[in-house]
Amino acid sequence: MGRSASIVVGIPKLGSNVYRVVSSLLVAGWSYDDHGHISYLPVGDRGDFDWQWAELDRWPEVAAVIKRKESGGELVGVSLVYEDTGSGGEFLLNPSDDSLLVSLTINMRDVQGVSGIVDFTWYIERFIPAVLRVGLSIEYLKCSQL
């Protein structure tokens, strides 16, 4: 059985700022290049998690999907990896409860010298500043490893 890990962040007023947060993550060094393609949730997914894939040059179309999902109050999902580390996961931005769930599924990072323990700090240091940069605050943060 494999392990799983996630980080949940409460972000008041996320609902109307989803696209701004995604854009800020990209500026902060996160990339939508998930093994040569973009992975995202389509409009109308409604919790089915029917991930779609698009070529990297289709980002403007995927960005339009994110904006449309935001305006419709839908859960926005996009896979992101940090710079050339190849580490990341699925970023699920939920406008209905103002939360960001980061499911750490891509090249999960462990605490240096301690195999099997996720280095949550590594992830938090790389995405929280992007959230704060758009003028939002953090209400809570929960890390989980199973």
C-alpha positions in Angstrom: 0.0 0.0 0.0 1.4 3.4 -1.0 1.4 6.4 1.3 -0.7 9.5 0.7 -0.2 13.1 1.9 -2.1 16.3 1.6 -2.2 19.9 2.9 -5.5 21.7 3.4 -5.4 25.5 3.7 -8.4 27.7 4.7 -8.3 30.9 2.6 -11.0 33.4 3.4 -12.3 35.0 0.1 -10.7 32.4 -2.1 -14.0 32.0 -4.0 -13.6 35.1 -6.1 -9.8 34.9 -6.3 -9.2 31.4 -7.6 -7.7 32.4 -10.9 -5.5 35.1 -9.2 -4.1 32.4 -6.8 -3.4 30.0 -9.7 -1.6 32.9 -11.6 0.4 33.8 -8.5 1.5 30.2 -8.1 2.8 30.2 -11.7 4.7 33.4 -11.0 6.1 31.9 -7.8 7.7 29.0 -9.7 5.0 26.4 -10.0 4.4 25.0 -13.4 1.4 23.3 -15.1 3.9 21.0 -17.0 2.8 17.7 -15.6 5.0 15.2 -17.4 4.6 17.1 -20.7 0.9 18.0 -20.5 -1.6 20.0 -18.5 -3.8 18.1 -16.1 -7.0 19.8 -15.0 -10.7 19.3 -14.1 -13.2 20.3 -16.8 -16.2 22.5 -16.5 -19.2 20.7 -15.1 -17.1 18.0 -13.4 -19.2 18.1 -10.2 -17.0 15.9 -8.1 -16.4 13.2 -10.6 -12.7 14.0 -10.8 -12.6 13.2 -14.5 -9.1 14.7 -15.0 -8.5 16.0 -18.5 -5.2 16.4 -20.3 -4.1 19.1 -22.7 -0.9 19.9 -24.6 1.3 22.5 -22.9 0.6 25.1 -25.6 -3.2 25.0 -24.7 -2.7 26.8 -21.4 -4.8 29.8 -22.6 -7.8 27.5 -23.1 -7.2 25.8 -19.7 -6.9 29.2 -18.1 -10.4 30.0 -19.6 -11.7 26.8 -18.1 -10.4 27.8 -14.7 -12.0 31.3 -15.0 -15.3 29.7 -16.0 -15.3 27.2 -13.2 -14.5 30.0 -10.7 -17.4 32.1 -11.9 -19.7 29.1 -11.6 -18.5 28.3 -8.1 -17.1 25.0 -9.2 -14.1 23.1 -7.7 -11.0 24.1 -9.7 -8.3 21.4 -10.1 -4.9 21.7 -11.8 -1.7 19.7 -11.3 1.3 21.8 -10.6 5.0 20.9 -10.1 7.6 23.2 -8.6 10.3 24.4 -11.0 12.8 21.7 -12.0 12.2 19.6 -8.9 9.4 17.6 -10.4 7.6 17.7 -7.0 4.0 18.7 -6.7 0.5 17.4 -7.0 -3.1 18.3 -7.6 -4.1 21.7 -6.4 -7.9 21.7 -5.7 -9.3 25.2 -5.1 -12.8 25.1 -3.6 -14.7 28.4 -3.9 -17.6 27.0 -1.9 -15.7 26.5 1.3 -12.7 28.8 0.6 -10.2 26.0 0.9 -7.1 24.8 -1.1 -6.3 21.1 -0.9 -2.9 20.1 -2.2 -2.7 16.4 -2.8 1.0 15.6 -2.8 1.1 12.9 -5.6 4.0 13.9 -7.8 7.5 13.0 -6.7 6.7 13.4 -3.0 9.5 15.0 -0.9 10.7 13.6 2.4 12.4 15.3 5.3 16.1 15.2 4.4 17.7 12.2 6.0 14.3 10.7 7.2 12.8 8.3 4.6 9.0 8.0 4.7 8.2 11.3 6.4 6.8 14.0 4.1 8.6 17.4 4.2 5.4 19.5 4.5 7.5 22.6 5.2 9.1 22.3 1.7 5.7 22.6 0.1 4.3 25.2 2.4 7.3 27.5 1.9 6.7 27.3 -1.9 2.9 28.0 -2.1 1.8 30.0 0.9 3.7 33.2 -0.3 1.9 33.0 -3.6 -1.5 33.0 -1.7 -0.4 35.9 0.5 0.9 37.9 -2.5 -2.6 38.3 -3.9 -3.8 39.9 -0.6 -5.5 36.8 0.9 -4.9 35.5 4.4 -4.6 32.0 5.8 -7.2 30.9 8.3 -5.9 27.4 9.0 -3.5 24.8 7.7 -3.7 21.1 8.1 -1.1 18.6 7.0 -1.8 14.8 6.8 0.2 11.8 5.9 -1.3 8.3 5.8 
